[in-house]
Amino acid sequence: MAVDPLKIAIRGTTQDHLPIEDIVDGMVLLKDGSCVSVMQISSVNFDLLSEREQSALVYAYGGILNSLNFPIQIVIYSNAKDVTYYLNNLKNAQDKQENPLLKERIAYYRKFIEETVKKNDVLSKAFYVVVPFSILELGIKSMQSQMLGGIPNFTKKEAKGLPFEKEYILEKAAASLAPKKDHLGRLFSRLGLEIRSLNTKELIELFYRIYNEETANVQRIQSASFETPMVTTK
């Protein structure tokens, strides 16, 4: 009997096409068994520093990079800022203002903001340091499960899935990442920068914004518990 393909349920999810297996305890578990921690770092207005201060900052930053004995990834995430809410607040303040001079000033400032947004995109930037836990740190079994004759094996069925139990990987990753994050915290504090690890909720929101750039500003994540970050079909 012929089966109508339109009536066959599609059981695949978006997660099938993403490298992320799960986000647990402030760590991103990838499908190959590796993990990463993401740390958000504050910024400094480099242009406002004197020439001597700029040179000292560059020298100190270079010293930090040269002192590391493990790899890191520095990510700058930029996205368009929605100023609609800000403009609405200005409009409300203008309507409530009884002083004619202040009312005129607010109207002038609101018009200036509107024209600026039309000519240039208003961007917000966030700076992150990604600290990795390599799959090679899990031992020879993980290497054999991922490699075949020195070439990554992505087609074999047995290569799919985590090389070890999820709990075991997370335990090893947490033990490996903790001293690395503490070390980075001490190093960047010497530059006067604040650095902190993102928790599970913040990681989920970050990746939601990355993979949903067009809708993230208007469509928020509905779940408040974040206990089940992955979406599955019924």
C-alpha positions as CSV (number, residue, x, y, z in Angstrom):
1,M,0.0,0.0,0.0
2,A,1.3,3.4,-1.0
3,V,2.0,5.8,1.8
4,D,1.4,9.5,1.4
5,P,4.7,11.2,2.1
6,L,2.8,14.3,3.4
7,K,1.3,12.3,6.2
8,I,4.6,11.0,7.5
9,A,5.6,12.9,10.6
10,I,8.8,14.8,10.5
11,R,10.7,13.8,13.7
12,G,13.9,15.8,13.0
13,T,14.6,18.9,15.0
14,T,16.8,22.0,14.6
15,Q,19.2,20.5,17.2
16,D,20.1,17.8,14.7
17,H,21.9,20.4,12.6
18,L,23.7,22.2,15.5
19,P,27.0,21.1,17.1
20,I,25.5,21.5,20.6
21,E,24.5,18.4,22.5
22,D,23.4,20.1,25.7
23,I,24.0,23.0,28.0
24,V,24.5,21.9,31.6
25,D,26.0,23.6,34.7
26,G,27.3,26.6,32.8
27,M,29.1,24.4,30.2
28,V,28.3,23.8,26.5
29,L,28.6,20.1,25.7
30,L,29.3,19.5,22.0
31,K,28.2,16.4,20.1
32,D,31.8,15.2,19.6
33,G,32.3,15.0,23.4
34,S,34.2,18.3,23.9
35,C,33.0,21.1,26.1
36,V,33.4,24.8,26.4
37,S,32.9,27.5,29.0
38,V,32.0,31.0,27.9
39,M,33.2,34.0,29.9
40,Q,32.0,37.5,29.3
41,I,34.6,40.2,29.6
42,S,34.1,44.0,30.1
43,S,35.6,46.5,27.6
44,V,37.6,49.6,27.8
45,N,37.5,52.7,25.5
46,F,40.9,52.4,24.0
47,D,40.7,55.7,22.1
48,L,40.2,57.7,25.3
49,L,43.4,56.5,26.8
50,S,46.7,58.4,26.5
51,E,49.4,57.1,24.2
52,R,51.4,55.8,27.2
53,E,48.3,54.0,28.6
54,Q,47.5,52.5,25.3
55,S,51.1,51.1,25.0
56,A,50.9,49.7,28.5
57,L,47.6,48.0,27.8
58,V,48.8,46.4,24.6
59,Y,52.0,45.2,26.3
60,A,50.0,43.8,29.2
61,Y,47.5,42.1,26.9
62,G,50.3,40.5,24.9
63,G,51.9,39.3,28.1
64,I,48.6,37.6,29.0
65,L,48.4,35.8,25.7
66,N,52.0,34.7,25.8
67,S,51.6,33.3,29.4
68,L,48.7,31.0,28.5
69,N,49.5,27.2,28.2
70,F,46.0,26.4,26.9
71,P,44.0,27.7,23.9
72,I,41.3,30.3,24.1
73,Q,39.0,31.9,21.6
74,I,38.0,35.6,21.8
75,V,34.6,36.3,20.3
76,I,33.1,39.7,19.6
77,Y,29.3,39.5,19.2
78,S,27.6,42.4,17.5
79,N,23.9,42.8,16.9
80,A,21.6,45.6,15.9
81,K,20.1,47.5,18.9
82,D,16.4,48.0,18.9
83,V,15.8,51.6,20.2
84,T,12.0,51.6,19.7
85,Y,11.5,51.2,23.5
86,Y,13.9,54.1,24.2
87,L,12.1,56.3,21.6
88,N,8.7,55.5,23.1
89,N,10.0,56.5,26.6
90,L,11.2,59.8,25.1
91,K,7.8,60.4,23.5
92,N,6.0,59.7,26.9
93,A,8.4,62.1,28.6
94,Q,7.7,64.7,26.0
95,D,4.0,64.4,26.4
96,K,4.1,64.6,30.2
97,Q,6.5,67.6,30.3
98,E,4.8,70.8,31.2
99,N,7.8,73.1,30.7
100,P,7.6,74.3,27.1
101,L,11.4,74.7,26.8
102,L,12.1,71.2,28.1
103,K,9.3,69.8,25.9
104,E,11.0,71.4,22.9
105,R,14.4,70.0,23.9
106,I,13.1,66.5,24.3
107,A,11.4,66.7,20.9
108,Y,14.6,67.9,19.3
109,Y,16.6,65.1,20.9
110,R,14.1,62.4,19.9
111,K,14.2,63.6,16.3
112,F,18.0,63.5,16.4
113,I,17.9,59.9,17.6
114,E,15.4,58.9,15.0
115,E,17.6,60.4,12.2
116,T,20.7,58.8,13.5
117,V,19.1,55.4,13.6
118,K,17.9,55.8,10.0
119,K,21.4,56.7,8.7
120,N,23.5,54.3,10.8
121,D,22.8,50.9,12.5
122,V,23.0,51.1,16.3
123,L,25.1,48.1,17.3
124,S,25.7,46.7,20.7
125,K,28.9,44.7,21.2
126,A,29.6,42.0,23.7
127,F,33.0,40.4,24.3
128,Y,33.5,36.7,25.3
129,V,36.4,34.4,26.0
130,V,35.7,30.8,25.1
131,V,37.6,28.2,27.2
132,P,37.7,24.7,25.6
133,F,37.8,21.2,27.0
134,S,39.2,19.0,24.2
135,I,37.9,15.6,23.4
136,L,41.5,14.4,23.5
137,E,41.5,15.0,27.2
138,L,39.0,12.1,27.6
139,G,41.6,9.5,26.6
140,I,42.4,7.1,23.8
141,K,38.9,5.6,23.6
142,S,37.5,9.0,22.4
143,M,40.2,9.3,19.8
144,Q,39.5,5.9,18.4
145,S,35.8,6.5,18.2
146,Q,36.3,9.8,16.3
147,M,39.2,8.8,14.1
148,L,39.7,6.1,11.5
149,G,43.2,5.8,10.0
150,G,44.0,9.4,11.1
151,I,41.0,10.8,9.2
152,P,37.9,12.1,11.0
153,N,35.1,9.6,10.6
154,F,31.8,11.4,10.2
155,T,30.0,8.7,8.1
156,K,30.2,5.6,10.2
157,K,27.2,5.0,12.4
158,E,29.3,4.0,15.4
159,A,31.0,7.4,15.3
160,K,27.8,9.1,16.1
161,G,27.0,9.9,19.7
162,L,29.1,10.9,22.7
163,P,32.3,8.8,23.2
164,F,31.5,8.5,27.0
165,E,28.5,9.0,29.3
166,K,27.4,12.6,29.5
167,E,27.8,12.7,33.3
168,Y,31.4,11.5,33.0
169,I,32.3,14.0,30.3
170,L,30.8,16.9,32.3
171,E,32.6,15.8,35.4
172,K,36.0,15.7,33.6
173,A,35.3,19.0,31.8
174,A,34.3,20.8,35.0
175,A,37.6,19.7,36.7
176,S,39.6,20.8,33.7
177,L,37.9,24.1,33.0
178,A,37.7,25.4,36.6
179,P,41.4,26.2,37.1
180,K,41.6,27.7,33.5
181,K,38.8,30.1,34.3
182,D,40.3,31.1,37.6
183,H,43.6,31.8,35.9
184,L,42.0,33.9,33.2
185,G,40.1,35.8,35.9
186,R,43.4,36.7,37.7
187,L,45.1,37.7,34.4
188,F,42.4,40.0,33.0
189,S,41.9,41.6,36.4
190,R,45.4,43.0,36.0
191,L,44.1,45.0,33.1
192,G,41.2,46.4,35.1
193,L,38.7,44.3,33.2
194,E,35.9,42.3,34.8
195,I,35.4,38.7,33.5
196,R,32.8,36.2,34.6
197,S,31.5,32.8,33.5
198,L,28.0,32.7,31.9
199,N,25.6,30.4,33.7
200,T,23.2,27.9,32.0
201,K,20.4,30.4,31.5
202,E,22.7,33.1,30.0
203,L,24.3,30.5,27.7
204,I,20.9,29.4,26.4
205,E,19.8,33.0,25.8
206,L,23.1,33.7,24.0
207,F,22.9,30.9,21.6
208,Y,19.2,31.6,21.1
209,R,20.1,35.1,20.0
210,I,22.9,33.8,17.7
211,Y,20.7,31.4,15.9
212,N,17.6,33.6,15.9
213,E,19.0,37.0,15.0
214,E,15.9,38.2,13.2
215,T,13.4,37.3,15.9
216,A,15.4,37.4,19.1
217,N,14.6,41.0,19.8
218,V,10.8,40.5,19.5
219,Q,10.4,36.9,20.4
220,R,11.7,35.9,23.8
221,I,12.3,32.4,25.2
222,Q,9.1,31.4,27.0
223,S,10.5,28.9,29.5
224,A,11.5,30.5,32.8
225,S,13.0,27.4,34.3
226,F,15.5,26.5,31.6
227,E,15.6,23.0,32.9
228,T,15.0,21.5,29.4
229,P,16.8,23.7,26.9
230,M,16.5,21.3,24.0
231,V,13.3,21.2,22.0
232,T,12.1,17.8,20.8
233,T,9.2,16.6,18.8
234,K,6.4,14.6,20.4
